[in-house]
Amino acid sequence: MMYGIPLLTMVIITVLLFSFGLNEIISFILGLTGMFVSYYFIHLYDKKVAKIKYVPEIIEKVGIYRNFQV
């Protein structure tokens, strides 16, 4: 989600603007701008969700190597 949506946004904006007759470079720059904007909004959403998301706590470390037999 963090990388797929911005990349898809960039590709869609670039292709649409180029198909409407804009220059390749301008279409690409506007596509990159759209990618950065969508990444920023996903980053803000992820920060908000990370505050309320459950984060597990390590209670005990299991010593698996001393009990492992070859």
Predicted model as a PDB file, atoms N, CA, C, CB and O in Angstrom, pLDDT in the B-factor column:
MODEL        1                                                                  
ATOM      1  N   MET A   1       0.827  -1.180   0.000  1.00 73.00           N  
ATOM      2  CA  MET A   1       0.000   0.000   0.000  1.00 73.00           C  
ATOM      3  C   MET A   1       0.877   1.251   0.000  1.00 73.00           C  
ATOM      4  CB  MET A   1      -0.944  -0.006   1.206  1.00 73.00           C  
ATOM      5  O   MET A   1       0.582   2.238  -0.674  1.00 73.00           O  
ATOM      6  N   MET A   2       1.946   1.184   0.763  1.00 78.00           N  
ATOM      7  CA  MET A   2       2.787   2.366   0.905  1.00 78.00           C  
ATOM      8  C   MET A   2       3.538   2.696  -0.386  1.00 78.00           C  
ATOM      9  CB  MET A   2       3.775   2.164   2.039  1.00 78.00           C  
ATOM     10  O   MET A   2       3.839   3.863  -0.637  1.00 78.00           O  
ATOM     11  N   TYR A   3       3.841   1.707  -1.193  1.00 84.00           N  
ATOM     12  CA  TYR A   3       4.582   1.945  -2.425  1.00 84.00           C  
ATOM     13  C   TYR A   3       3.716   1.745  -3.665  1.00 84.00           C  
ATOM     14  CB  TYR A   3       5.786   1.032  -2.488  1.00 84.00           C  
ATOM     15  O   TYR A   3       3.949   2.391  -4.688  1.00 84.00           O  
ATOM     16  N   GLY A   4       2.735   0.873  -3.592  1.00 91.00           N  
ATOM     17  CA  GLY A   4       1.924   0.556  -4.761  1.00 91.00           C  
ATOM     18  C   GLY A   4       0.995   1.673  -5.181  1.00 91.00           C  
ATOM     19  O   GLY A   4       0.905   1.993  -6.367  1.00 91.00           O  
ATOM     20  N   ILE A   5       0.301   2.272  -4.225  1.00 92.00           N  
ATOM     21  CA  ILE A   5      -0.662   3.329  -4.558  1.00 92.00           C  
ATOM     22  C   ILE A   5       0.039   4.569  -5.130  1.00 92.00           C  
ATOM     23  CB  ILE A   5      -1.476   3.716  -3.309  1.00 92.00           C  
ATOM     24  O   ILE A   5      -0.420   5.087  -6.148  1.00 92.00           O  
ATOM     25  N   PRO A   6       1.131   5.072  -4.527  1.00 93.00           N  
ATOM     26  CA  PRO A   6       1.802   6.218  -5.154  1.00 93.00           C  
ATOM     27  C   PRO A   6       2.351   5.907  -6.546  1.00 93.00           C  
ATOM     28  CB  PRO A   6       2.930   6.694  -4.270  1.00 93.00           C  
ATOM     29  O   PRO A   6       2.286   6.753  -7.439  1.00 93.00           O  
ATOM     30  N   LEU A   7       2.884   4.713  -6.736  1.00 93.00           N  
ATOM     31  CA  LEU A   7       3.396   4.350  -8.056  1.00 93.00           C  
ATOM     32  C   LEU A   7       2.272   4.276  -9.079  1.00 93.00           C  
ATOM     33  CB  LEU A   7       4.136   3.013  -7.993  1.00 93.00           C  
ATOM     34  O   LEU A   7       2.413   4.761 -10.202  1.00 93.00           O  
ATOM     35  N   LEU A   8       1.165   3.673  -8.693  1.00 94.00           N  
ATOM     36  CA  LEU A   8       0.016   3.598  -9.586  1.00 94.00           C  
ATOM     37  C   LEU A   8      -0.535   4.991  -9.888  1.00 94.00           C  
ATOM     38  CB  LEU A   8      -1.077   2.717  -8.972  1.00 94.00           C  
ATOM     39  O   LEU A   8      -0.946   5.263 -11.016  1.00 94.00           O  
ATOM     40  N   THR A   9      -0.546   5.864  -8.899  1.00 94.00           N  
ATOM     41  CA  THR A   9      -0.990   7.243  -9.101  1.00 94.00           C  
ATOM     42  C   THR A   9      -0.099   7.954 -10.105  1.00 94.00           C  
ATOM     43  CB  THR A   9      -1.002   8.007  -7.773  1.00 94.00           C  
ATOM     44  O   THR A   9      -0.593   8.652 -10.991  1.00 94.00           O  
ATOM     45  N   MET A  10       1.215   7.782  -9.973  1.00 95.00           N  
ATOM     46  CA  MET A  10       2.131   8.423 -10.907  1.00 95.00           C  
ATOM     47  C   MET A  10       1.922   7.931 -12.332  1.00 95.00           C  
ATOM     48  CB  MET A  10       3.566   8.179 -10.482  1.00 95.00           C  
ATOM     49  O   MET A  10       1.898   8.728 -13.270  1.00 95.00           O  
ATOM     50  N   VAL A  11       1.771   6.629 -12.496  1.00 96.00           N  
ATOM     51  CA  VAL A  11       1.600   6.063 -13.831  1.00 96.00           C  
ATOM     52  C   VAL A  11       0.292   6.541 -14.458  1.00 96.00           C  
ATOM     53  CB  VAL A  11       1.631   4.529 -13.771  1.00 96.00           C  
ATOM     54  O   VAL A  11       0.265   6.919 -15.629  1.00 96.00           O  
ATOM     55  N   ILE A  12      -0.795   6.523 -13.677  1.00 96.00           N  
ATOM     56  CA  ILE A  12      -2.096   6.937 -14.212  1.00 96.00           C  
ATOM     57  C   ILE A  12      -2.088   8.406 -14.607  1.00 96.00           C  
ATOM     58  CB  ILE A  12      -3.202   6.679 -13.187  1.00 96.00           C  
ATOM     59  O   ILE A  12      -2.560   8.761 -15.687  1.00 96.00           O  
ATOM     60  N   ILE A  13      -1.552   9.267 -13.736  1.00 96.00           N  
ATOM     61  CA  ILE A  13      -1.513  10.702 -14.050  1.00 96.00           C  
ATOM     62  C   ILE A  13      -0.645  10.968 -15.274  1.00 96.00           C  
ATOM     63  CB  ILE A  13      -0.985  11.505 -12.846  1.00 96.00           C  
ATOM     64  O   ILE A  13      -1.025  11.751 -16.144  1.00 96.00           O  
ATOM     65  N   THR A  14       0.511  10.327 -15.349  1.00 95.00           N  
ATOM     66  CA  THR A  14       1.414  10.538 -16.477  1.00 95.00           C  
ATOM     67  C   THR A  14       0.782  10.092 -17.787  1.00 95.00           C  
ATOM     68  CB  THR A  14       2.723   9.795 -16.252  1.00 95.00           C  
ATOM     69  O   THR A  14       0.851  10.808 -18.786  1.00 95.00           O  
ATOM     70  N   VAL A  15       0.172   8.923 -17.790  1.00 96.00           N  
ATOM     71  CA  VAL A  15      -0.436   8.409 -19.020  1.00 96.00           C  
ATOM     72  C   VAL A  15      -1.633   9.261 -19.435  1.00 96.00           C  
ATOM     73  CB  VAL A  15      -0.868   6.946 -18.834  1.00 96.00           C  
ATOM     74  O   VAL A  15      -1.791   9.570 -20.616  1.00 96.00           O  
ATOM     75  N   LEU A  16      -2.477   9.644 -18.475  1.00 96.00           N  
ATOM     76  CA  LEU A  16      -3.649  10.460 -18.813  1.00 96.00           C  
ATOM     77  C   LEU A  16      -3.253  11.826 -19.363  1.00 96.00           C  
ATOM     78  CB  LEU A  16      -4.536  10.639 -17.586  1.00 96.00           C  
ATOM     79  O   LEU A  16      -3.805  12.277 -20.366  1.00 96.00           O  
ATOM     80  N   LEU A  17      -2.310  12.475 -18.717  1.00 94.00           N  
ATOM     81  CA  LEU A  17      -1.898  13.797 -19.195  1.00 94.00           C  
ATOM     82  C   LEU A  17      -1.206  13.714 -20.550  1.00 94.00           C  
ATOM     83  CB  LEU A  17      -0.970  14.460 -18.181  1.00 94.00           C  
ATOM     84  O   LEU A  17      -1.393  14.591 -21.393  1.00 94.00           O  
ATOM     85  N   PHE A  18      -0.415  12.676 -20.769  1.00 94.00           N  
ATOM     86  CA  PHE A  18       0.240  12.514 -22.063  1.00 94.00           C  
ATOM     87  C   PHE A  18      -0.780  12.198 -23.156  1.00 94.00           C  
ATOM     88  CB  PHE A  18       1.298  11.406 -21.991  1.00 94.00           C  
ATOM     89  O   PHE A  18      -0.636  12.644 -24.294  1.00 94.00           O  
ATOM     90  N   SER A  19      -1.814  11.425 -22.803  1.00 95.00           N  
ATOM     91  CA  SER A  19      -2.834  11.112 -23.811  1.00 95.00           C  
ATOM     92  C   SER A  19      -3.710  12.317 -24.132  1.00 95.00           C  
ATOM     93  CB  SER A  19      -3.707   9.960 -23.334  1.00 95.00           C  
ATOM     94  O   SER A  19      -4.310  12.374 -25.205  1.00 95.00           O  
ATOM     95  N   PHE A  20      -3.791  13.288 -23.210  1.00 94.00           N  
ATOM     96  CA  PHE A  20      -4.542  14.524 -23.482  1.00 94.00           C  
ATOM     97  C   PHE A  20      -3.729  15.526 -24.281  1.00 94.00           C  
ATOM     98  CB  PHE A  20      -4.992  15.162 -22.180  1.00 94.00           C  
ATOM     99  O   PHE A  20      -4.236  16.595 -24.622  1.00 94.00           O  
ATOM    100  N   GLY A  21      -2.477  15.206 -24.587  1.00 91.00           N  
ATOM    101  CA  GLY A  21      -1.680  16.044 -25.472  1.00 91.00           C  
ATOM    102  C   GLY A  21      -0.636  16.891 -24.783  1.00 91.00           C  
ATOM    103  O   GLY A  21      -0.026  17.743 -25.429  1.00 91.00           O  
ATOM    104  N   LEU A  22      -0.404  16.692 -23.498  1.00 90.00           N  
ATOM    105  CA  LEU A  22       0.637  17.450 -22.811  1.00 90.00           C  
ATOM    106  C   LEU A  22       2.008  16.898 -23.176  1.00 90.00           C  
ATOM    107  CB  LEU A  22       0.428  17.409 -21.284  1.00 90.00           C  
ATOM    108  O   LEU A  22       2.138  15.763 -23.634  1.00 90.00           O  
ATOM    109  N   ASN A  23       3.008  17.711 -22.967  1.00 92.00           N  
ATOM    110  CA  ASN A  23       4.381  17.326 -23.234  1.00 92.00           C  
ATOM    111  C   ASN A  23       4.783  16.159 -22.322  1.00 92.00           C  
ATOM    112  CB  ASN A  23       5.328  18.530 -23.036  1.00 92.00           C  
ATOM    113  O   ASN A  23       4.247  16.017 -21.223  1.00 92.00           O  
ATOM    114  N   GLU A  24       5.726  15.327 -22.778  1.00 93.00           N  
ATOM    115  CA  GLU A  24       6.172  14.175 -21.987  1.00 93.00           C  
ATOM    116  C   GLU A  24       6.781  14.599 -20.659  1.00 93.00           C  
ATOM    117  CB  GLU A  24       7.183  13.356 -22.776  1.00 93.00           C  
ATOM    118  O   GLU A  24       6.497  14.005 -19.619  1.00 93.00           O  
ATOM    119  N   ILE A  25       7.616  15.624 -20.698  1.00 94.00           N  
ATOM    120  CA  ILE A  25       8.313  16.045 -19.480  1.00 94.00           C  
ATOM    121  C   ILE A  25       7.334  16.644 -18.480  1.00 94.00           C  
ATOM    122  CB  ILE A  25       9.419  17.060 -19.812  1.00 94.00           C  
ATOM    123  O   ILE A  25       7.426  16.362 -17.285  1.00 94.00           O  
ATOM    124  N   ILE A  26       6.411  17.456 -18.941  1.00 94.00           N  
ATOM    125  CA  ILE A  26       5.422  18.063 -18.046  1.00 94.00           C  
ATOM    126  C   ILE A  26       4.514  16.984 -17.461  1.00 94.00           C  
ATOM    127  CB  ILE A  26       4.581  19.129 -18.796  1.00 94.00           C  
ATOM    128  O   ILE A  26       4.180  17.028 -16.277  1.00 94.00           O  
ATOM    129  N   SER A  27       4.115  16.022 -18.280  1.00 95.00           N  
ATOM    130  CA  SER A  27       3.292  14.916 -17.790  1.00 95.00           C  
ATOM    131  C   SER A  27       4.029  14.128 -16.716  1.00 95.00           C  
ATOM    132  CB  SER A  27       2.893  13.989 -18.944  1.00 95.00           C  
ATOM    133  O   SER A  27       3.446  13.750 -15.700  1.00 95.00           O  
ATOM    134  N   PHE A  28       5.314  13.885 -16.949  1.00 95.00           N  
ATOM    135  CA  PHE A  28       6.107  13.135 -15.982  1.00 95.00           C  
ATOM    136  C   PHE A  28       6.281  13.907 -14.678  1.00 95.00           C  
ATOM    137  CB  PHE A  28       7.467  12.797 -16.571  1.00 95.00           C  
ATOM    138  O   PHE A  28       6.176  13.328 -13.597  1.00 95.00           O  
ATOM    139  N   ILE A  29       6.544  15.197 -14.772  1.00 96.00           N  
ATOM    140  CA  ILE A  29       6.726  16.016 -13.562  1.00 96.00           C  
ATOM    141  C   ILE A  29       5.427  16.096 -12.773  1.00 96.00           C  
ATOM    142  CB  ILE A  29       7.212  17.436 -13.930  1.00 96.00           C  
ATOM    143  O   ILE A  29       5.449  16.010 -11.545  1.00 96.00           O  
ATOM    144  N   LEU A  30       4.299  16.258 -13.451  1.00 96.00           N  
ATOM    145  CA  LEU A  30       3.013  16.277 -12.745  1.00 96.00           C  
ATOM    146  C   LEU A  30       2.682  14.904 -12.165  1.00 96.00           C  
ATOM    147  CB  LEU A  30       1.891  16.731 -13.691  1.00 96.00           C  
ATOM    148  O   LEU A  30       2.061  14.815 -11.106  1.00 96.00           O  
ATOM    149  N   GLY A  31       3.088  13.839 -12.843  1.00 95.00           N  
ATOM    150  CA  GLY A  31       2.910  12.493 -12.300  1.00 95.00           C  
ATOM    151  C   GLY A  31       3.735  12.281 -11.045  1.00 95.00           C  
ATOM    152  O   GLY A  31       3.259  11.683 -10.080  1.00 95.00           O  
ATOM    153  N   LEU A  32       4.974  12.770 -11.050  1.00 96.00           N  
ATOM    154  CA  LEU A  32       5.811  12.687  -9.848  1.00 96.00           C  
ATOM    155  C   LEU A  32       5.218  13.500  -8.702  1.00 96.00           C  
ATOM    156  CB  LEU A  32       7.233  13.176 -10.153  1.00 96.00           C  
ATOM    157  O   LEU A  32       5.242  13.072  -7.548  1.00 96.00           O  
ATOM    158  N   THR A  33       4.685  14.677  -9.030  1.00 96.00           N  
ATOM    159  CA  THR A  33       4.051  15.497  -8.005  1.00 96.00           C  
ATOM    160  C   THR A  33       2.852  14.777  -7.397  1.00 96.00           C  
ATOM    161  CB  THR A  33       3.619  16.845  -8.591  1.00 96.00           C  
ATOM    162  O   THR A  33       2.663  14.788  -6.181  1.00 96.00           O  
ATOM    163  N   GLY A  34       2.051  14.156  -8.244  1.00 95.00           N  
ATOM    164  CA  GLY A  34       0.916  13.376  -7.752  1.00 95.00           C  
ATOM    165  C   GLY A  34       1.359  12.211  -6.888  1.00 95.00           C  
ATOM    166  O   GLY A  34       0.700  11.874  -5.903  1.00 95.00           O  
ATOM    167  N   MET A  35       2.476  11.594  -7.255  1.00 95.00           N  
ATOM    168  CA  MET A  35       3.006  10.487  -6.460  1.00 95.00           C  
ATOM    169  C   MET A  35       3.430  10.969  -5.075  1.00 95.00           C  
ATOM    170  CB  MET A  35       4.196   9.828  -7.180  1.00 95.00           C  
ATOM    171  O   MET A  35       3.138  10.317  -4.073  1.00 95.00           O  
ATOM    172  N   PHE A  36       4.112  12.102  -5.018  1.00 96.00           N  
ATOM    173  CA  PHE A  36       4.541  12.637  -3.726  1.00 96.00           C  
ATOM    174  C   PHE A  36       3.358  13.034  -2.859  1.00 96.00           C  
ATOM    175  CB  PHE A  36       5.453  13.833  -3.930  1.00 96.00           C  
ATOM    176  O   PHE A  36       3.377  12.822  -1.647  1.00 96.00           O  
ATOM    177  N   VAL A  37       2.324  13.611  -3.472  1.00 96.00           N  
ATOM    178  CA  VAL A  37       1.135  14.006  -2.719  1.00 96.00           C  
ATOM    179  C   VAL A  37       0.421  12.776  -2.158  1.00 96.00           C  
ATOM    180  CB  VAL A  37       0.175  14.820  -3.611  1.00 96.00           C  
ATOM    181  O   VAL A  37       0.021  12.769  -0.994  1.00 96.00           O  
ATOM    182  N   SER A  38       0.262  11.744  -2.973  1.00 95.00           N  
ATOM    183  CA  SER A  38      -0.416  10.539  -2.484  1.00 95.00           C  
ATOM    184  C   SER A  38       0.413   9.833  -1.416  1.00 95.00           C  
ATOM    185  CB  SER A  38      -0.700   9.577  -3.645  1.00 95.00           C  
ATOM    186  O   SER A  38      -0.140   9.294  -0.458  1.00 95.00           O  
ATOM    187  N   TYR A  39       1.737   9.834  -1.574  1.00 94.00           N  
ATOM    188  CA  TYR A  39       2.596   9.241  -0.542  1.00 94.00           C  
ATOM    189  C   TYR A  39       2.473  10.012   0.768  1.00 94.00           C  
ATOM    190  CB  TYR A  39       4.066   9.217  -1.007  1.00 94.00           C  
ATOM    191  O   TYR A  39       2.453   9.408   1.840  1.00 94.00           O  
ATOM    192  N   TYR A  40       2.391  11.340   0.692  1.00 94.00           N  
ATOM    193  CA  TYR A  40       2.273  12.161   1.897  1.00 94.00           C  
ATOM    194  C   TYR A  40       0.971  11.842   2.636  1.00 94.00           C  
ATOM    195  CB  TYR A  40       2.333  13.662   1.537  1.00 94.00           C  
ATOM    196  O   TYR A  40       0.968  11.709   3.860  1.00 94.00           O  
ATOM    197  N   PHE A  41      -0.139  11.721   1.892  1.00 92.00           N  
ATOM    198  CA  PHE A  41      -1.408  11.409   2.545  1.00 92.00           C  
ATOM    199  C   PHE A  41      -1.405  10.009   3.152  1.00 92.00           C  
ATOM    200  CB  PHE A  41      -2.552  11.538   1.552  1.00 92.00           C  
ATOM    201  O   PHE A  41      -1.976   9.801   4.223  1.00 92.00           O  
ATOM    202  N   ILE A  42      -0.778   9.060   2.493  1.00 90.00           N  
ATOM    203  CA  ILE A  42      -0.665   7.708   3.055  1.00 90.00           C  
ATOM    204  C   ILE A  42       0.216   7.736   4.296  1.00 90.00           C  
ATOM    205  CB  ILE A  42      -0.091   6.719   2.008  1.00 90.00           C  
ATOM    206  O   ILE A  42      -0.058   7.033   5.268  1.00 90.00           O  
ATOM    207  N   HIS A  43       1.263   8.536   4.268  1.00 89.00           N  
ATOM    208  CA  HIS A  43       2.140   8.674   5.434  1.00 89.00           C  
ATOM    209  C   HIS A  43       1.383   9.261   6.625  1.00 89.00           C  
ATOM    210  CB  HIS A  43       3.350   9.559   5.090  1.00 89.00           C  
ATOM    211  O   HIS A  43       1.539   8.789   7.752  1.00 89.00           O  
ATOM    212  N   LEU A  44       0.568  10.284   6.382  1.00 89.00           N  
ATOM    213  CA  LEU A  44      -0.236  10.865   7.463  1.00 89.00           C  
ATOM    214  C   LEU A  44      -1.234   9.854   8.008  1.00 89.00           C  
ATOM    215  CB  LEU A  44      -0.976  12.115   6.971  1.00 89.00           C  
ATOM    216  O   LEU A  44      -1.418   9.757   9.222  1.00 89.00           O  
ATOM    217  N   TYR A  45      -1.876   9.102   7.127  1.00 87.00           N  
ATOM    218  CA  TYR A  45      -2.835   8.083   7.550  1.00 87.00           C  
ATOM    219  C   TYR A  45      -2.138   6.996   8.365  1.00 87.00           C  
ATOM    220  CB  TYR A  45      -3.540   7.464   6.329  1.00 87.00           C  
ATOM    221  O   TYR A  45      -2.672   6.538   9.375  1.00 87.00           O  
ATOM    222  N   ASP A  46      -0.959   6.588   7.935  1.00 84.00           N  
ATOM    223  CA  ASP A  46      -0.229   5.543   8.646  1.00 84.00           C  
ATOM    224  C   ASP A  46       0.201   6.015  10.030  1.00 84.00           C  
ATOM    225  CB  ASP A  46       0.990   5.105   7.838  1.00 84.00           C  
ATOM    226  O   ASP A  46       0.177   5.233  10.981  1.00 84.00           O  
ATOM    227  N   LYS A  47       0.592   7.272  10.158  1.00 80.00           N  
ATOM    228  CA  LYS A  47       0.961   7.813  11.470  1.00 80.00           C  
ATOM    229  C   LYS A  47      -0.238   7.804  12.415  1.00 80.00           C  
ATOM    230  CB  LYS A  47       1.515   9.243  11.328  1.00 80.00           C  
ATOM    231  O   LYS A  47      -0.107   7.496  13.599  1.00 80.00           O  
ATOM    232  N   LYS A  48      -1.410   8.148  11.874  1.00 79.00           N  
ATOM    233  CA  LYS A  48      -2.618   8.177  12.695  1.00 79.00           C  
ATOM    234  C   LYS A  48      -3.006   6.777  13.142  1.00 79.00           C  
ATOM    235  CB  LYS A  48      -3.770   8.821  11.928  1.00 79.00           C  
ATOM    236  O   LYS A  48      -3.399   6.581  14.293  1.00 79.00           O  
ATOM    237  N   VAL A  49      -2.902   5.814  12.258  1.00 76.00           N  
ATOM    238  CA  VAL A  49      -3.262   4.434  12.573  1.00 76.00           C  
ATOM    239  C   VAL A  49      -2.234   3.815  13.515  1.00 76.00           C  
ATOM    240  CB  VAL A  49      -3.378   3.598  11.286  1.00 76.00           C  
ATOM    241  O   VAL A  49      -2.597   2.998  14.361  1.00 76.00           O  
ATOM    242  N   ALA A  50      -0.961   4.185  13.389  1.00 70.00           N  
ATOM    243  CA  ALA A  50       0.087   3.611  14.219  1.00 70.00           C  
ATOM    244  C   ALA A  50      -0.091   3.994  15.690  1.00 70.00           C  
ATOM    245  CB  ALA A  50       1.456   4.061  13.722  1.00 70.00           C  
ATOM    246  O   ALA A  50       0.340   3.247  16.568  1.00 70.00           O  
ATOM    247  N   LYS A  51      -0.703   5.116  15.973  1.00 70.00           N  
ATOM    248  CA  LYS A  51      -0.922   5.530  17.359  1.00 70.00           C  
ATOM    249  C   LYS A  51      -1.955   4.652  18.051  1.00 70.00           C  
ATOM    250  CB  LYS A  51      -1.363   6.986  17.411  1.00 70.00           C  
ATOM    251  O   LYS A  51      -1.851   4.395  19.251  1.00 70.00           O  
ATOM    252  N   ILE A  52      -2.953   4.191  17.299  1.00 73.00           N  
ATOM    253  CA  ILE A  52      -4.023   3.398  17.903  1.00 73.00           C  
ATOM    254  C   ILE A  52      -3.889   1.909  17.606  1.00 73.00           C  
ATOM    255  CB  ILE A  52      -5.366   3.891  17.415  1.00 73.00           C  
ATOM    256  O   ILE A  52      -4.655   1.100  18.129  1.00 73.00           O  
ATOM    257  N   LYS A  53      -2.927   1.546  16.776  1.00 69.00           N  
ATOM    258  CA  LYS A  53      -2.732   0.147  16.404  1.00 69.00           C  
ATOM    259  C   LYS A  53      -2.131  -0.626  17.579  1.00 69.00           C  
ATOM    260  CB  LYS A  53      -1.819   0.035  15.156  1.00 69.00           C  
ATOM    261  O   LYS A  53      -1.300  -0.095  18.316  1.00 69.00           O  
ATOM    262  N   TYR A  54      -2.548  -1.860  17.749  1.00 68.00           N  
ATOM    263  CA  TYR A  54      -2.015  -2.708  18.811  1.00 68.00           C  
ATOM    264  C   TYR A  54      -0.589  -3.115  18.481  1.00 68.00           C  
ATOM    265  CB  TYR A  54      -2.898  -3.955  19.014  1.00 68.00           C  
ATOM    266  O   TYR A  54      -0.316  -3.625  17.394  1.00 68.00           O  
ATOM    267  N   VAL A  55       0.308  -2.890  19.413  1.00 70.00           N  
ATOM    268  CA  VAL A  55       1.696  -3.302  19.267  1.00 70.00           C  
ATOM    269  C   VAL A  55       1.975  -4.352  20.340  1.00 70.00           C  
ATOM    270  CB  VAL A  55       2.680  -2.077  19.385  1.00 70.00           C  
ATOM    271  O   VAL A  55       1.906  -4.044  21.530  1.00 70.00           O  
ATOM    272  N   PRO A  56       2.288  -5.585  19.941  1.00 76.00           N  
ATOM    273  CA  PRO A  56       2.522  -6.642  20.934  1.00 76.00           C  
ATOM    274  C   PRO A  56       3.767  -6.362  21.767  1.00 76.00           C  
ATOM    275  CB  PRO A  56       2.656  -8.000  20.242  1.00 76.00           C  
ATOM    276  O   PRO A  56       4.691  -5.679  21.327  1.00 76.00           O  
ATOM    277  N   GLU A  57       3.768  -6.900  22.968  1.00 81.00           N  
ATOM    278  CA  GLU A  57       4.868  -6.704  23.901  1.00 81.00           C  
ATOM    279  C   GLU A  57       5.584  -8.030  24.117  1.00 81.00           C  
ATOM    280  CB  GLU A  57       4.359  -6.127  25.247  1.00 81.00           C  
ATOM    281  O   GLU A  57       4.936  -9.063  24.285  1.00 81.00           O  
ATOM    282  N   ILE A  58       6.912  -8.011  24.113  1.00 80.00           N  
ATOM    283  CA  ILE A  58       7.700  -9.217  24.341  1.00 80.00           C  
ATOM    284  C   ILE A  58       7.714  -9.493  25.837  1.00 80.00           C  
ATOM    285  CB  ILE A  58       9.154  -9.066  23.779  1.00 80.00           C  
ATOM    286  O   ILE A  58       8.158  -8.666  26.633  1.00 80.00           O  
ATOM    287  N   ILE A  59       7.223 -10.664  26.203  1.00 82.00           N  
ATOM    288  CA  ILE A  59       7.151 -11.031  27.613  1.00 82.00           C  
ATOM    289  C   ILE A  59       8.358 -11.864  28.015  1.00 82.00           C  
ATOM    290  CB  ILE A  59       5.861 -11.797  27.903  1.00 82.00           C  
ATOM    291  O   ILE A  59       8.969 -11.622  29.056  1.00 82.00           O  
ATOM    292  N   GLU A  60       8.697 -12.842  27.190  1.00 78.00           N  
ATOM    293  CA  GLU A  60       9.789 -13.739  27.545  1.00 78.00           C  
ATOM    294  C   GLU A  60      10.483 -14.201  26.273  1.00 78.00           C  
ATOM    295  CB  GLU A  60       9.274 -14.951  28.366  1.00 78.00           C  
ATOM    296  O   GLU A  60       9.838 -14.459  25.256  1.00 78.00           O  
ATOM    297  N   LYS A  61      11.797 -14.302  26.345  1.00 73.00           N  
ATOM    298  CA  LYS A  61      12.570 -14.803  25.221  1.00 73.00           C  
ATOM    299  C   LYS A  61      12.792 -16.294  25.433  1.00 73.00           C  
ATOM    300  CB  LYS A  61      13.927 -14.040  25.075  1.00 73.00           C  
ATOM    301  O   LYS A  61      13.321 -16.706  26.465  1.00 73.00           O  
ATOM    302  N   VAL A  62      12.395 -17.090  24.474  1.00 68.00           N  
ATOM    303  CA  VAL A  62      12.495 -18.540  24.594  1.00 68.00           C  
ATOM    304  C   VAL A  62      13.892 -18.959  24.153  1.00 68.00           C  
ATOM    305  CB  VAL A  62      11.394 -19.261  23.744  1.00 68.00           C  
ATOM    306  O   VAL A  62      14.362 -18.564  23.086  1.00 68.00           O  
ATOM    307  N   GLY A  63      14.548 -19.762  24.983  1.00 64.00           N  
ATOM    308  CA  GLY A  63      15.882 -20.252  24.665  1.00 64.00           C  
ATOM    309  C   GLY A  63      15.794 -21.519  23.838  1.00 64.00           C  
ATOM    310  O   GLY A  63      15.888 -22.615  24.390  1.00 64.00           O  
ATOM    311  N   ILE A  64      15.622 -21.403  22.555  1.00 64.00           N  
ATOM    312  CA  ILE A  64      15.413 -22.569  21.704  1.00 64.00           C  
ATOM    313  C   ILE A  64      16.731 -23.275  21.397  1.00 64.00           C  
ATOM    314  CB  ILE A  64      14.723 -22.158  20.405  1.00 64.00           C  
ATOM    315  O   ILE A  64      16.726 -24.485  21.170  1.00 64.00           O  
ATOM    316  N   TYR A  65      17.846 -22.573  21.382  1.00 65.00           N  
ATOM    317  CA  TYR A  65      19.101 -23.184  20.971  1.00 65.00           C  
ATOM    318  C   TYR A  65      19.698 -24.123  22.014  1.00 65.00           C  
ATOM    319  CB  TYR A  65      20.087 -22.117  20.648  1.00 65.00           C  
ATOM    320  O   TYR A  65      20.356 -25.097  21.648  1.00 65.00           O  
ATOM    321  N   ARG A  66      19.494 -23.866  23.266  1.00 62.00           N  
ATOM    322  CA  ARG A  66      20.063 -24.780  24.270  1.00 62.00           C  
ATOM    323  C   ARG A  66      19.247 -26.068  24.382  1.00 62.00           C  
ATOM    324  CB  ARG A  66      20.132 -24.089  25.642  1.00 62.00           C  
ATOM    325  O   ARG A  66      19.766 -27.075  24.865  1.00 62.00           O  
ATOM    326  N   ASN A  67      18.000 -26.063  23.953  1.00 60.00           N  
ATOM    327  CA  ASN A  67      17.178 -27.262  23.971  1.00 60.00           C  
ATOM    328  C   ASN A  67      17.191 -28.019  22.654  1.00 60.00           C  
ATOM    329  CB  ASN A  67      15.777 -26.903  24.323  1.00 60.00           C  
ATOM    330  O   ASN A  67      16.655 -29.123  22.558  1.00 60.00           O  
ATOM    331  N   PHE A  68      17.801 -27.424  21.646  1.00 61.00           N  
ATOM    332  CA  PHE A  68      17.833 -28.024  20.320  1.00 61.00           C  
ATOM    333  C   PHE A  68      18.889 -29.128  20.262  1.00 61.00           C  
ATOM    334  CB  PHE A  68      18.113 -26.952  19.248  1.00 61.00           C  
ATOM    335  O   PHE A  68      20.041 -28.919  20.643  1.00 61.00           O  
ATOM    336  N   GLN A  69      18.476 -30.317  19.777  1.00 63.00           N  
ATOM    337  CA  GLN A  69      19.406 -31.438  19.681  1.00 63.00           C  
ATOM    338  C   GLN A  69      19.597 -31.831  18.227  1.00 63.00           C  
ATOM    339  CB  GLN A  69      18.903 -32.640  20.501  1.00 63.00           C  
ATOM    340  O   GLN A  69      18.648 -31.841  17.443  1.00 63.00           O  
ATOM    341  N   VAL A  70      20.843 -32.157  17.875  1.00 57.00           N  
ATOM    342  CA  VAL A  70      21.150 -32.553  16.504  1.00 57.00           C  
ATOM    343  C   VAL A  70      21.315 -34.026  16.418  1.00 57.00           C  
ATOM    344  CB  VAL A  70      22.393 -31.865  15.997  1.00 57.00           C  
ATOM    345  O   VAL A  70      21.579 -34.556  15.338  1.00 57.00           O  
TER     346      VAL A  70                                                      
ENDMDL                                                                          
END                                                                             
